[in-house]
Amino acid sequence: MQTETVLSVKDMTKHFGPIKAVNGVSFEVKKGEILGLIGPNGSGKSTLFNCILGQLAPSSGTVQINGKSVAGAQAHDLNRLGVGRTFQQLSVFPQMSVIENIIMAGQEHHGTMFTRLFGKSDAGLTGAAEDMIEFFRLGHLRDEMAGSLSYGQQKLLDAAMAFMAGPGLVLLDEPAGGVNLTMLQYLKERLITYNREHGTTFVVIEHNMEFVMSLCTRIIVLAEGEIIAEGAPEDIRANQNVIDAYLGG
Ligand SMILES: Nc1ncnc2c1ncn2[C@@H]1O[C@H](COP(=O)(O)OP(=O)(O)OP(=O)(O)O)[C@@H](O)[C@H]1O
């Protein structure tokens, strides 16, 4: 039986004037994979993410999610298709409690004008939010203001919020950035558990090599907007092109 393709990117190109930020990138991600997207600074990772997620219009190329073209789709359209994302910069609301942040994220994903006007004020999401809090073991912080949490705890909250879409696909932009070692282990363990329990597909941009190598099932390496290597973490570690790209970067 063939494994379903969740994300398919074909010939993606994004030029900023003379800068070829992404230059003819094609790849597929199968259901349940944890794909790492790595590369030196300025290699095009964020630009590629933003083209996939409809935050930047590509110069050319196509993106399909679950076999459907998402050309011209905006972030909220992708949410409705079950695509979640986290940002390099945290996107929690500091003046709202942990549970309120998670409910709010769920409303963004599931809410319609009708349910917002006439449905329950929590859109029936409190139960799911409690489950998500439990999963990320944030229960003791449930009613704390998000702004009072440690940076690592806010990163966990950010992930919990992205998962409220019940997404089939989550794009994580530097989830390990600025997170201490203990919290990092914990975050990785939770992501792997979520992946195994729900079959969720992840695409992860990450600079922390240890984290990405132990989290991902496959890695794609970008340099100067092009894919220079693709394979299992142990092969990527030993790949001379990759070593050269990092040393030269
Ligand atoms: N809005 C923009 N206008 C002009 N050039 C841009 C723009 N965004 C990105 N670039 C350029 O495109 C190239 C790729 O940048 P991008 O941010 O995608 O790389 P990255 O791999 O995500 O880098 P980092 O790891 O530092 O986040 C760089 O040369 C960058 O300067």
The ligand as a Gaussian input file, in Angstrom:
#p B3LYP/6-31G(d) Opt

LIG

0 1
 N       11.462000      40.252000       1.963000
 C       12.682000      40.075000       1.452000
 N       13.215000      40.968000       0.599000
 C       14.439000      40.777000       0.051000
 N       15.230000      39.710000       0.310000
 C       14.738000      38.798000       1.163000
 C       13.453000      38.918000       1.776000
 N       13.251000      37.838000       2.581000
 C       14.360000      37.072000       2.474000
 N       15.256000      37.652000       1.626000
 C       16.558000      37.097000       1.226000
 O       16.328000      35.785000       0.745000
 C       17.358000      34.902000       1.157000
 C       16.772000      33.745000       1.956000
 O       16.296000      34.237000       3.204000
 P       15.502000      33.323000       4.252000
 O       15.122000      34.211000       5.394000
 O       14.432000      32.587000       3.558000
 O       16.649000      32.310000       4.710000
 P       16.653000      31.339000       5.974000
 O       17.301000      30.088000       5.522000
 O       15.295000      31.230000       6.565000
 O       17.622000      32.134000       6.968000
 P       17.708000      32.055000       8.575000
 O       18.196000      30.700000       8.903000
 O       18.735000      33.108000       8.889000
 O       16.342000      32.368000       9.124000
 C       18.357000      35.769000       1.935000
 O       19.363000      36.189000       1.051000
 C       17.505000      36.928000       2.398000
 O       18.318000      38.081000       2.593000

